[in-house]
């Protein structure tokens, strides 16, 4: 059997993310008003963010010292042919209030190409995984994007960001509603994208989102057969960019409605 460096890394990542998710879960505040500090409007930072990222960084460095590493909090700290990209807690505003909809996201890029990813939402008991060419899975079972092709039956989520004007946000939500689709917003970009990958929703739009939010989700979406905008090619490798993911049957009409290439 030939050696598969991506498969080896994915298997290790599952263990690392599991430990990171358990640490985050142990540090989650009790339900109530938000615990943590604000980096910006509705942009929370908790003690757990730093602790989880440090754990993941240390473990990955021990396992794969030749690999690069990038985190939401620490930025690019190491470089290599393979690059790990972590969002220690995606959905921090939910986490800070003791809610369940948040996750640890760890993606693997080879050069500039996503090749593997793990997203674990421990409070929900869910683990999403994917490897390029090997399929996408939720708790070990294969997943596929929704077969829906009528936007009037669709559920579309849009991520809110303080970096996007109220007018632009309202314009895009209005375009979604004009299709007859049902709008949603759940506070975690990574989990919104996995919802598209497993068919729980039919689309997700966020006008400004970062690589660490989507690095693991991109390969999960690809392997699940979802349609995705060219995030990495439109600035996502180096800064905030727009992402649109959709069930293939409504991708064209949704793309045209929100004016985002897919």
Secondary structure, DSSP 8 states (H G I E B T S, - for coil): ----HHHHHHHHHHHHHHHHHHHHHHH---SSS--SEEEETTEEE-HHHHHHHHHHHHHHHHH-TTSEEEETTTEEEE--SEEEEEEEEESHHHHTTT-S--EEEEEEEETTEEEEEEEEETTTTEEEEEETTTEEEETTEE--------GGG-EEEE---TTS-HHHHHHHHHHHHHTT-EEE--S-HHHHHHHHHHTSSSEEEEEEE-HHHHHHHHHHHHHHT-EE--TGGGTTTTS-EEEEEE-TTTHHHHHHHHT---
